[in-house]
Amino acid sequence: MIKLREATLYTHLRDTQVRCLACARYCVLNDNQVGFCGARKNIGGKLYLLVYGKAYAVHIDPIEKKPLYHFHPGSAVLSIGTTGCNWACAYCCNYHMSQRKRVEGYDISPEKMIEIGLSEKVDGFSYTYNEPTIFVEYAHDIGVLARKHELFNTFVTNGYMTEDTVNLLVDFLDAATVDIKGNAEPNFLKKYALVPDPQPIFDTLILLRDKKIFIEITDLVVPEIGDNLDFAKKLLKWIYDNLGPETPVHFLRFFPSYKLSYLEPTPIGILKKHYDLARDIGMKYVYMGNVPGSPTENTYCPSCGKLLIRRYGFDIIEWNLKNGRCKYCGEKINVVYEDDTSWKKKNRFAYFF
């Protein structure tokens, strides 16, 4: 049994009352209260991370699953998640983890997690499945050790965090997929994720940009209730102006899940409208996710238009980059990797705990 760990990100208010500083909810907790996320609890005037060393899911994944298409393509990551979340998404495909308020999982210390990663020869770690912001101190301790072994660290996050959290991430985080939902339309987020205001997501993106953490954006397009093209246009213009047109953007196809199991999967035509809108605005790297076999899974040169990376699902099947440039015209491509053969990793799949 791993000893309960005091959280780093909190402050005392009065008597035994504390304020959590991990996410933008800034939960104020009296003694014996648990935060919205179900993972952080006030015990006697100190905030404790209930899920420290409690990994609910540990799995080797292709990094393309995150999805990170431009950060170490072809690499394998040890994905780690706990219980709990600071959002309450009615469409969550991992609701059995994220909406589980009872702390459960395997006892795996940061040191043991590193041993697992090294034994399985992964290239890095990904904190994912549920929102890693809520277990950031656990991720931090794994990540700092990972860097000592020259392994990278990535987050799959809703971005609903604080400046204090981002300052902690600088110690270990290399890249982040910021997973925006429903085009960040405020009414959608209020109704279907219980998020009061999307502004903290954009504040986080600016902070991550300034800290030189590599960013890719995903946007889950939920049909009928989260596919407003006016808000998609607003979101894309913000990304273009603040993060730059070279930022990879993925529009993800929704599949029925959890409380929205009555909806149909996102029609391909709706995804294509989002894709075309992003290209029209000037985004250089745009993808449609959860549509295996579509040419919109591929990376194309923004200068000459030639195919650079051909994908099928999570697999890379063709590579036309040379030293980070288009091999046809020499255009510099916004992609981070070691060498032009590193994408040919084998046996990246199917390892469970």
Protein Blocks (a to p, Z undefined) as FASTA:
>chain_A
ZZddddfbdcdfehjbccdfkbmnlpacdehiacfkopacceehiacdfkgoiafbdcdd
dfklmpcfkgoghiacdddddeddfbdcfkbcklmmmmmmbdcdddddfklmmmmmmmno
pabdcdehiafklmmmmmmmmmmmmmmnopacddddehiacfklmmmmmmmpmbdcddde
hhlpaklmmmmnopablklmmmmmmmmmmnopacdddddddehjlmcfklmmmmmmmmmm
mnopklccdddddddehjlmmbccddfklmmmmmmmmmmnopabdcdehiahiaklpccd
fklopafbdcehjbcfbdcbeehiafknopacddddfblmlmmpghkbhiaZZ
